[in-house]
Amino acid sequence: MRFKIKKFKELSLLELYAIMQLRQEIFVVEQNCPYVDADGKDAQCLHMMGYVKKQLVAYARIVPPGVSYKTPSIGRVVVHKDHRGKKYAYALMDVCVIDALKRYKTDTITISAQLYLKKFYTQAGFNAVGEVYPEDNIPHIKMVYRK
């Protein structure tokens, strides 16, 4: 997999369309969860895109400190359903964590994780903090990465 990271204003229309399509396929259609994906944060974020043969198959956004949490955050983590089971999500999280720690000169990243993915995020170095809470009618848990 080949990764590219871009600021929102650097994304081409085709890249933005592919990102929004992938996010909607997973978060709205696959998870049967109608919600407003365009939450007003994308323009402030960095967009990590993972490609296999010129096809966007993995994506996450890196949210700067002060937007979602005091620390940087990683969100909208997705891997296309046809490309799961290949460890792409781990590779995606690795490059996002490394970039966020370096870019924002921090040792802490905070995320809001879907509860069913707690084991995945734990294996990626995050630890659960606090109680389970609903977000868009899906159980979530706050998780923190500390270097």
N, C-alpha and C positions, 0 to 999 in steps of 0.2 A: 504494500500500500504506500502511496505517495501522499504526503501531507502538504497543504498550502494553508497559510494563515493570512487573513486580510482584515483591515478595518472595514466597517460598513460602507463608507463612501468609496472604497476601492473595489467593491464587488461589481462585477458586470451584471447586466440584467439577467443574462442566462444563468450565472452563478446564483444570484438571489432567487430566481425562479426554482432552480434545482433544490436549494436549501429549503425553501418554503414547502415545496412539494414533498420532500422527504419527511420533514417535520409533521406535516399534516397526515401523510400516509400512516405514520406510526402513532402519533399522539391523539389524533382525532378519529381516524378510521379504525386502525387496528385495536386501539384501546377503547374504542367506542365512548369517547369523552369529548363532547362538544365544549370547547373553551376558546377564548381569544388568544391565539398564539402570538399575534402581533401586539405585544404588551408594552410597547414604547421603549423597551430597553435595547433593542437590536442596534440602534444608531450609536450607542455608547460602547458596544461590545466588539471584541475581536472574534472572528469567525474561522474556526479550524475545520478544514474540509479534507476528508480522506478519499482518495481516488484509486480505483482499480480500472485499468484500461480506459481512462478518460471518463469513467462513470463515477459520480458521487455516490459513495456507499456508506460513508460515516461522516458524522458532523457533531460538533459541540460549539457552544459559544462561551467565551471567557468574559465574565462580567467584572468590570473594574471595582475596586473598593469603593464603598459608599453608595452603590446602586442598589444591590440586594442585601448586602451585609457590610459590616465595617471592613471585612477582609475581601479579597477577590473571591469570585465564585465561578463555578463551571456548571453550565446548565444546557438543557435541550440536547442531551447526549443521545444520539441515535445511530443505529447500524441498520441498513436495509435488510429486510427479512431474508432475502436470498443470500446474504453474506454473513449470516450469524454462524457461530460455532467455529470461527477461524481466528479467534483472539483479537479481532479488529478493535473491539471496544477497549480492551486493555491497552493496546497500542495508542489508541486515541486519547485515553485518559493520561497515559504517560507523557505524551507530548504536550497536552494541555497543562498538566501539573508543572512540568519543567518550565514551560513558557510563563505561566502565571507567577511562579516563585521568583523567577529571574526578572521579569518585566516590572513587577510591582515591589521588588526588593522586600519580600516578606517570607515568613516561614509557616504561614497559616492560610488555608483555603477553606471556605465554608460552602456547603451545598445543601440543597433540599432534595433528598433522594426518595424515589418511590420505594415504599417499604419492601416490596418483593425483590428489589435490587440491592438490599442491604448487604448481602454476602458478597456480591460483585464489588461494591464500593469499599467494603472492608478489605478485600483482597487487593484493591488498588491503593490501600494505605489510609483510608478514612475510618474514623471512629464515630459511632452514634453518640449523640448528645441530646438529652431530654426525652420527651414523650412523643409518641406517634400523634400526628395531627392530620386532618383532612385538607387536601388541596385539590380543587377541581373534582371533588368526590372520590379521590384516590388517596389511600393512606400514605403519608410521607413521614420521613424522619430527618431531622437536622443532623448532618455529619460534618466532621472537621478533620482536615489533614494538617498534621504538624510535622515539619521537617526535623 
